[in-house]
């Protein structure tokens, strides 16, 4: 059996699903397997009406690290929004929400969100931001499949609204040695609006 | 088989050119990444997209110099040439800097373009993060790199454009 065939057999069902007001849409299966150190696993773009959650499931343990590259905007009326991230459907108090270093265009601030039931990623623009303005970010989950370590996330995120906006360095943690096979990303207050996009990549080391 | 993260083009500065252009960028990727390593002159680098010198550029930034942290913002309407290009990234005449630009959804024609820049430098303003907004829904097919004081990048400065494809 060729290498691609063997690898396809090891990753038969990586799926992405979106949750819209309680209805689980049809998962989209991953397409052609791609060789290399940095590989695309799955991606999803919110359609008309937006989505409350994005789920990456059946993530194989064959990579060393994961990276999520995203665009996000909330339909919350004002004040910006956040999204939460949970692993393997763990809704227990097994996370550190995050440490943040943030700039708002005038003042740098540093703060800790404390322990909680998810990791928080902030901040994305709300409906009062200029139209078509999205936050973009890169979030890394290092050693996600290692069963000897808790899981650490690190992210850079930012948006600019020509007079508004924030940029943010952040870290978070999941206090579990379990390999991550499922990630759910949920907007805390509003919905991920249309054109919001989340793409999951695997990095081999 | 398709490669997910691949180099599109690389340029090496000759020490005299005022600009460096990446043109005819294919729309077949999802994100672009530009990595600049070298000396990009004092006052910092800029990016201009699609030869667009309209006042469509603004940004928010965060930086730390080892003593204190700061945050600033640049708005459109501040006047040419500053708001006719995206002036984000670290610069130095004498020190090597690394600026990494993430241009997400660069080929999308429904959203404005947000660019994320991480800069690293051993000296002043050594840690830097900025988000820039290019207020256009046009797909980006060309990028000009330059220095805000029109200084050339030092000879040997390397600029590489990468494309990333999502599934």
Interface residues (C-beta under 8 A of the other chain):
Chain A: X4 X30 X31 X32 X33 X34 X35 X36 X38 X39 X40 X41 X42 X43 X69 X70 X71 X101 X102 X103 X104 X105 X106 X107 X108 X110 X130 X131 X132 X133 X134 X135 X136 X137 X138 X156 X157 X158 X159 X160 X161 X162 X163 X164 X165 X166 X167 X168 X169 X195 X197 X199 X201
Chain B: X1 X2 X3 X4 X5 X30 X31 X58 X59 X60 X61 X62 X63 X64 X69 X70 X71 X72 X73 X75 X76 X102 X104 X105 X108 X110 X111 X112 X114 X115 X116 X118 X129 X130 X131 X132 X133 X135 X137 X164 X165 X166 X167
